[in-house]
Amino acid sequence: MPQFLKDREIAYERLTSMTIVETMAERKTAMLEQDELFIALPGGLGILEEISEAIAAARVGKLNKPCVFFNLNGYYDAMKAMLDTIGCS
């Protein structure tokens, strides 16, 4: 989590670990390096940017970790159609 977000929002204090970074770019780099699985829950542009970066890294062989859309109530149906269209499913 970037420090500026931790300062602005309430960070869940009972986590077993939390990585604090300076920028969103550093956050994505740390996420790609440290996480074992990427799950996009229904959300907004931030989650789409993050899962897209993980998928792109996997597609070019820089990441060997699962990338999953949690399609609750069809939330990601349009995304699936778009990924099918561009040959990325």
DSSP file (Angstrom, degrees, kcal/mol; ACC not computed):
  #  RESIDUE AA STRUCTURE BP1 BP2  ACC     N-H-->O    O-->H-N    N-H-->O    O-->H-N    TCO  KAPPA ALPHA  PHI   PSI    X-CA   Y-CA   Z-CA
    1    1 A M              0   0    0      0, 0.0    20,-1.7     0, 0.0     2,-0.1   0.000 360.0 360.0 360.0 131.4    0.0    0.0    0.0
    2    2 A P  B >>  -a   21   0A   0      0, 0.0     4,-2.1     0, 0.0     3,-0.8  -0.394 360.0-122.6 -64.0 144.4    1.4    3.4   -0.8
    3    3 A Q  H 3> S+     0   0    0     18,-2.7     4,-2.7     1,-0.3     5,-0.2   0.872 110.4  59.1 -56.9 -39.4    2.1    5.5    2.2
    4    4 A F  H 3> S+     0   0    0     18,-0.4     4,-1.3     1,-0.2    -1,-0.3   0.845 107.9  46.0 -63.4 -31.8   -0.2    8.3    1.0
    5    5 A L  H <> S+     0   0    0     -3,-0.8     4,-3.1     2,-0.2    -1,-0.2   0.882 110.7  52.1 -75.3 -38.2   -3.1    5.9    0.9
    6    6 A K  H  < S+     0   0    0     -4,-2.1     5,-0.3     1,-0.2    -2,-0.2   0.901 111.2  48.5 -61.3 -39.4   -2.3    4.5    4.4
    7    7 A D  H  < S+     0   0    0     -4,-2.7    -1,-0.2    -5,-0.2    -2,-0.2   0.844 118.9  39.3 -67.1 -33.7   -2.2    8.1    5.7
    8    8 A R  H  < S+     0   0    0     -4,-1.3     2,-0.2    -5,-0.2    -2,-0.2   0.792 119.5  39.3 -88.4 -31.4   -5.6    8.9    4.0
    9    9 A E  S  < S-     0   0    0     -4,-3.1     2,-0.7    -5,-0.1     0, 0.0  -0.643  90.3 -96.3-116.1 170.7   -7.4    5.6    4.6
   10   10 A I        -     0   0    0     -2,-0.2     2,-0.4    -3,-0.0    -3,-0.1  -0.811  36.7-149.0 -89.9 116.7   -7.7    3.2    7.5
   11   11 A A        -     0   0    0     -2,-0.7     2,-0.5    -5,-0.3    -5,-0.0  -0.687  27.5-107.0 -83.4 136.7   -5.3    0.3    6.9
   12   12 A Y    >   -     0   0    0     -2,-0.4     3,-0.7     1,-0.2    -1,-0.1  -0.513  32.6-160.7 -65.8 117.3   -6.5   -3.0    8.3
   13   13 A E  T 3  S+     0   0    0     -2,-0.5    -1,-0.2     1,-0.2    -2,-0.0   0.626  75.3  68.2 -81.8 -15.2   -4.3   -3.5   11.3
   14   14 A R  T 3   +     0   0    0      3,-0.0    -1,-0.2     2,-0.0     2,-0.1   0.163  68.9 124.2 -97.0  21.3   -4.6   -7.2   11.9
   15   15 A L    <   -     0   0    0     -3,-0.7     3,-0.1     1,-0.1     0, 0.0  -0.424  66.3-131.1 -71.1 153.1   -2.8   -8.3    8.8
   16   16 A T  S    S-     0   0    0      1,-0.3     2,-0.3    -2,-0.1    -1,-0.1   0.759  89.4  -0.8 -76.9 -24.0    0.1  -10.7    9.2
   17   17 A S        -     0   0    0      2,-0.0     2,-0.3     0, 0.0    -1,-0.3  -0.972  59.1-171.7-159.9 152.6    2.1   -8.4    6.9
   18   18 A M        -     0   0    0     -2,-0.3     2,-0.6    -3,-0.1    -5,-0.0  -0.967  16.7-144.1-146.6 129.2    1.7   -5.2    4.9
   19   19 A T        -     0   0    0     -2,-0.3     2,-0.5     8,-0.0    -2,-0.0  -0.847  14.6-158.8 -96.0 123.3    4.2   -3.7    2.4
   20   20 A I        +     0   0    0     -2,-0.6     2,-0.2   -18,-0.0    -2,-0.0  -0.897  17.6 170.9-104.2 128.0    4.3    0.1    2.5
   21   21 A V  B     -a    2   0A   0    -20,-1.7   -18,-2.7    -2,-0.5   -17,-0.2  -0.732  37.8-121.2-126.5 175.2    5.7    1.8   -0.7
   22   22 A E  S    S+     0   0    0    -20,-0.2   -18,-0.4    -2,-0.2     2,-0.3   0.868  85.4  26.4 -87.8 -40.1    5.9    5.4   -1.9
   23   23 A T  S  > S-     0   0    0      1,-0.1     4,-1.8   -21,-0.1     5,-0.1  -0.774  73.2-115.4-126.8 165.3    4.1    5.2   -5.2
   24   24 A M  H  > S+     0   0    0     -2,-0.3     4,-2.4     2,-0.2     5,-0.2   0.855 117.2  56.7 -65.2 -35.1    1.4    3.3   -7.0
   25   25 A A  H  > S+     0   0    0      1,-0.2     4,-2.2     2,-0.2    -1,-0.2   0.921 107.2  47.7 -63.2 -42.8    4.0    2.1   -9.6
   26   26 A E  H  > S+     0   0    0      1,-0.2     4,-2.7     2,-0.2    -1,-0.2   0.874 109.1  55.8 -63.4 -36.1    6.1    0.7   -6.7
   27   27 A R  H  X S+     0   0    0     -4,-1.8     4,-2.6     2,-0.2    -2,-0.2   0.931 108.5  46.3 -61.2 -46.3    2.9   -1.0   -5.4
   28   28 A K  H  X S+     0   0    0     -4,-2.4     4,-2.7     2,-0.2    -1,-0.2   0.902 112.4  50.6 -64.9 -40.1    2.3   -2.7   -8.7
   29   29 A T  H  X S+     0   0    0     -4,-2.2     4,-2.0     2,-0.2    -2,-0.2   0.942 113.1  45.4 -61.7 -47.2    5.9   -3.8   -9.0
   30   30 A A  H  X S+     0   0    0     -4,-2.7     4,-2.9     1,-0.2     5,-0.4   0.903 112.5  52.2 -62.2 -40.9    5.8   -5.3   -5.4
   31   31 A M  H  X S+     0   0    0     -4,-2.6     4,-2.3     1,-0.2    -2,-0.2   0.930 110.0  47.6 -61.2 -47.1    2.5   -6.9   -6.1
   32   32 A L  H  < S+     0   0    0     -4,-2.7    -1,-0.2     1,-0.2    -2,-0.2   0.858 118.2  42.2 -64.2 -34.8    3.8   -8.6   -9.3
   33   33 A E  H  < S+     0   0    0     -4,-2.0    -2,-0.2    -5,-0.2    -1,-0.2   0.890 124.4  31.7 -78.0 -40.3    6.9   -9.8   -7.5
   34   34 A Q  H  < S+     0   0    0     -4,-2.9    -3,-0.2    -5,-0.2    -2,-0.2   0.817  96.4  87.1 -94.0 -34.2    5.4  -10.9   -4.2
   35   35 A D     <  -     0   0    0     -4,-2.3     3,-0.1    -5,-0.4     0, 0.0  -0.339  53.3-159.4 -76.6 152.4    1.9  -12.2   -4.9
   36   36 A E  S    S+     0   0    0      1,-0.3     2,-0.3    29,-0.1    -1,-0.1   0.596  77.1  19.1-101.0 -16.2    1.2  -15.8   -5.9
   37   37 A L        -     0   0    0     28,-0.2     2,-0.5     2,-0.0    -1,-0.3  -0.986  64.5-144.0-156.0 144.6   -2.2  -15.2   -7.5
   38   38 A F  E     +b   67   0B   0     28,-2.5    30,-3.4    -2,-0.3     2,-0.5  -0.968  18.5 179.8-119.9 118.9   -4.1  -12.3   -8.9
   39   39 A I  E     -b   68   0B   0     -2,-0.5     2,-0.9    28,-0.2    30,-0.2  -0.976  17.0-150.5-121.2 120.9   -7.9  -12.1   -8.5
   40   40 A A  E     -b   69   0B   0     28,-3.4    30,-2.5    -2,-0.5     3,-0.1  -0.814  15.4-166.4 -91.3 107.3   -9.9   -9.2   -9.8
   41   41 A L        -     0   0    0     -2,-0.9    30,-0.1    28,-0.2     6,-0.0  -0.512  46.4 -72.2 -80.1 159.7  -12.9   -8.7   -7.6
   42   42 A P  S    S+     0   0    0      0, 0.0     2,-0.2     0, 0.0    -1,-0.1  -0.333  87.5 115.6 -52.9 129.5  -15.7   -6.4   -9.0
   43   43 A G        -     0   0    0      1,-0.1     2,-0.1    -3,-0.1    -3,-0.0  -0.758  56.2 -74.5-166.7-149.5  -14.2   -2.9   -8.8
   44   44 A G     >  -     0   0    0     -2,-0.2     4,-1.6     0, 0.0     3,-0.2  -0.166  65.5 -54.5-117.2-153.3  -13.2    0.1  -10.8
   45   45 A L  H  > S+     0   0    0      1,-0.2     4,-2.5     2,-0.2     5,-0.2   0.817 123.7  60.7 -63.6 -33.8  -10.3    1.3  -13.0
   46   46 A G  H  > S+     0   0    0      1,-0.2     4,-2.3     2,-0.2    -1,-0.2   0.933 106.9  44.2 -61.4 -46.8   -7.6    0.6  -10.5
   47   47 A I  H  > S+     0   0    0     -3,-0.2     4,-2.7     1,-0.2     5,-0.3   0.872 112.8  52.8 -67.2 -35.3   -8.3   -3.1  -10.3
   48   48 A L  H  X S+     0   0    0     -4,-1.6     4,-2.0     2,-0.2    -1,-0.2   0.901 109.9  48.7 -65.7 -39.1   -8.6   -3.3  -14.1
   49   49 A E  H  X S+     0   0    0     -4,-2.5     4,-2.1     2,-0.2    -2,-0.2   0.930 113.9  46.2 -63.9 -44.7   -5.2   -1.6  -14.5
   50   50 A E  H  X S+     0   0    0     -4,-2.3     4,-2.0     2,-0.2    -2,-0.2   0.929 115.1  43.7 -67.2 -46.5   -3.6   -4.0  -12.0
   51   51 A I  H  X S+     0   0    0     -4,-2.7     4,-2.7     1,-0.2    -1,-0.2   0.866 112.7  54.5 -68.7 -34.0   -5.1   -7.2  -13.4
   52   52 A S  H  X S+     0   0    0     -4,-2.0     4,-2.7    -5,-0.3    -1,-0.2   0.904 108.2  48.8 -64.3 -40.6   -4.4   -6.0  -17.0
   53   53 A E  H  X S+     0   0    0     -4,-2.1     4,-2.3     2,-0.2    -2,-0.2   0.904 112.4  48.4 -65.3 -40.3   -0.7   -5.5  -16.1
   54   54 A A  H  X S+     0   0    0     -4,-2.0     4,-2.1     2,-0.2    -2,-0.2   0.925 113.3  47.1 -65.2 -44.1   -0.5   -9.0  -14.5
   55   55 A I  H  X S+     0   0    0     -4,-2.7     4,-2.6     2,-0.2    -2,-0.2   0.921 112.2  50.3 -63.1 -44.1   -2.2  -10.6  -17.6
   56   56 A A  H  X S+     0   0    0     -4,-2.7     4,-1.5     1,-0.2     6,-0.2   0.911 110.3  49.6 -62.0 -42.5    0.1   -8.7  -19.9
   57   57 A A  H  <>S+     0   0    0     -4,-2.3     5,-2.6     1,-0.2     6,-0.9   0.894 112.3  48.4 -63.2 -39.2    3.2   -9.8  -18.0
   58   58 A A  H ><5S+     0   0    0     -4,-2.1     3,-1.3     4,-0.3    -2,-0.2   0.899 107.3  55.7 -66.3 -40.5    2.0  -13.4  -18.1
   59   59 A R  H 3<5S+     0   0    0     -4,-2.6    -1,-0.2     1,-0.3    -2,-0.2   0.815 110.3  44.5 -64.6 -30.5    1.3  -13.2  -21.8
   60   60 A V  T 3<5S-     0   0    0     -4,-1.5    -1,-0.3    -5,-0.2    -2,-0.2   0.326 120.6-105.5 -97.9   8.8    4.9  -12.1  -22.6
   61   61 A G  T < 5S+     0   0    0     -3,-1.3    -3,-0.2     2,-0.2    -2,-0.1   0.614  91.2 112.5  85.0  12.8    6.4  -14.7  -20.3
   62   62 A K  S   <S+     0   0    0     -5,-2.6     2,-0.4    -6,-0.2    -4,-0.3   0.514  77.1  42.3 -93.3  -5.6    7.4  -12.4  -17.4
   63   63 A L        -     0   0    0     -6,-0.9    -2,-0.2    -5,-0.1     2,-0.2  -0.989  53.1-173.7-144.6 129.7    4.9  -13.8  -14.9
   64   64 A N        +     0   0    0     -2,-0.4    -6,-0.0    -3,-0.1    -7,-0.0  -0.518  52.4 108.8-120.6  62.7    3.9  -17.4  -14.3
   65   65 A K  S    S-     0   0    0     -2,-0.2   -28,-0.2   -11,-0.2    -7,-0.1  -0.986  73.8 -96.3-138.0 144.7    1.1  -16.8  -11.8
   66   66 A P        -     0   0    0      0, 0.0   -28,-2.5     0, 0.0     2,-0.4  -0.318  30.0-161.0 -63.7 141.7   -2.7  -17.3  -12.2
   67   67 A C  E     -b   38   0B   0    -30,-0.2     2,-0.4   -12,-0.0   -28,-0.2  -0.994  16.9-179.2-123.9 121.9   -4.8  -14.2  -13.1
   68   68 A V  E     -b   39   0B   0    -30,-3.4   -28,-3.4    -2,-0.4     2,-0.6  -0.959  25.4-148.8-130.9 137.1   -8.5  -14.6  -12.4
   69   69 A F  E     -b   40   0B   0     -2,-0.4     2,-1.1   -30,-0.2   -28,-0.2  -0.932  17.5-144.6 -98.0 123.4  -11.6  -12.5  -12.8
   70   70 A F        -     0   0    0    -30,-2.5     2,-1.9    -2,-0.6     5,-0.1  -0.774  16.4-159.4 -86.7  98.9  -14.2  -13.2  -10.1
   71   71 A N    >   -     0   0    0     -2,-1.1     3,-1.4     4,-0.1     2,-0.3  -0.416  12.9-176.0 -86.9  64.3  -17.2  -12.7  -12.2
   72   72 A L  G >  S-     0   0    0     -2,-1.9     3,-1.9     1,-0.3    -2,-0.0  -0.446  72.0 -15.1 -65.5 122.6  -19.8  -12.1   -9.5
   73   73 A N  G 3  S-     0   0    0     -2,-0.3    -1,-0.3     1,-0.3    -2,-0.0   0.793 126.5 -59.0  53.1  33.3  -23.3  -11.7  -11.0
   74   74 A G  G X  S+     0   0    0     -3,-1.4     3,-1.9     2,-0.1     4,-0.4   0.642  92.5 145.8  76.4  14.7  -21.9  -11.3  -14.5
   75   75 A Y  T <  S+     0   0    0     -3,-1.9     3,-0.3     1,-0.3     4,-0.2   0.860  76.0  37.7 -53.4 -39.7  -19.9   -8.2  -13.5
   76   76 A Y  T 3> S+     0   0    0      1,-0.2     4,-2.6     2,-0.1    -1,-0.3   0.162  80.8 110.2-102.3  18.7  -17.0   -9.1  -15.9
   77   77 A D  H <> S+     0   0    0     -3,-1.9     4,-2.2     1,-0.2    -1,-0.2   0.923  82.5  47.6 -57.5 -44.8  -19.1  -10.5  -18.8
   78   78 A A  H  > S+     0   0    0     -4,-0.4     4,-2.2    -3,-0.3    -1,-0.2   0.876 110.8  52.2 -65.6 -36.6  -18.2   -7.5  -21.0
   79   79 A M  H  > S+     0   0    0      2,-0.2     4,-2.9     1,-0.2    -1,-0.2   0.912 108.5  50.6 -64.7 -42.4  -14.5   -7.9  -20.0
   80   80 A K  H  X S+     0   0    0     -4,-2.6     4,-2.6     1,-0.2    -2,-0.2   0.924 110.1  50.1 -60.4 -44.2  -14.6  -11.5  -21.0
   81   81 A A  H  X S+     0   0    0     -4,-2.2     4,-2.1     1,-0.2    -1,-0.2   0.906 112.1  47.6 -61.2 -41.6  -16.2  -10.6  -24.4
   82   82 A M  H  X S+     0   0    0     -4,-2.2     4,-1.9     2,-0.2    -2,-0.2   0.922 112.0  48.8 -66.3 -43.8  -13.5   -8.0  -25.0
   83   83 A L  H  <>S+     0   0    0     -4,-2.9     5,-3.4     1,-0.2     6,-0.4   0.882 110.9  51.2 -63.5 -37.4  -10.7  -10.4  -24.0
   84   84 A D  H ><5S+     0   0    0     -4,-2.6     3,-1.0     3,-0.2    -1,-0.2   0.908 108.4  53.2 -62.5 -41.2  -12.2  -13.0  -26.4
   85   85 A T  H 3<5S+     0   0    0     -4,-2.1    -2,-0.2     1,-0.3    -1,-0.2   0.876 112.2  42.7 -62.8 -39.9  -12.3  -10.4  -29.2
   86   86 A I  T 3<5S-     0   0    0     -4,-1.9    -1,-0.3    -5,-0.1    -2,-0.2   0.387 116.8-112.0 -91.6   5.6   -8.6   -9.5  -28.8
   87   87 A G  T < 5S+     0   0    0     -3,-1.0    -3,-0.2    -4,-0.3    -2,-0.1   0.871  81.6 121.6  72.7  38.5   -7.6  -13.2  -28.5
   88   88 A C      <       0   0    0     -5,-3.4    -4,-0.2    -6,-0.1    -5,-0.1   0.083 360.0 360.0-121.3  22.6   -6.6  -13.0  -24.8
   89   89 A S              0   0    0     -6,-0.4    -1,-0.1    -5,-0.2    -5,-0.1   0.444 360.0 360.0-106.7 360.0   -8.8  -15.5  -23.2
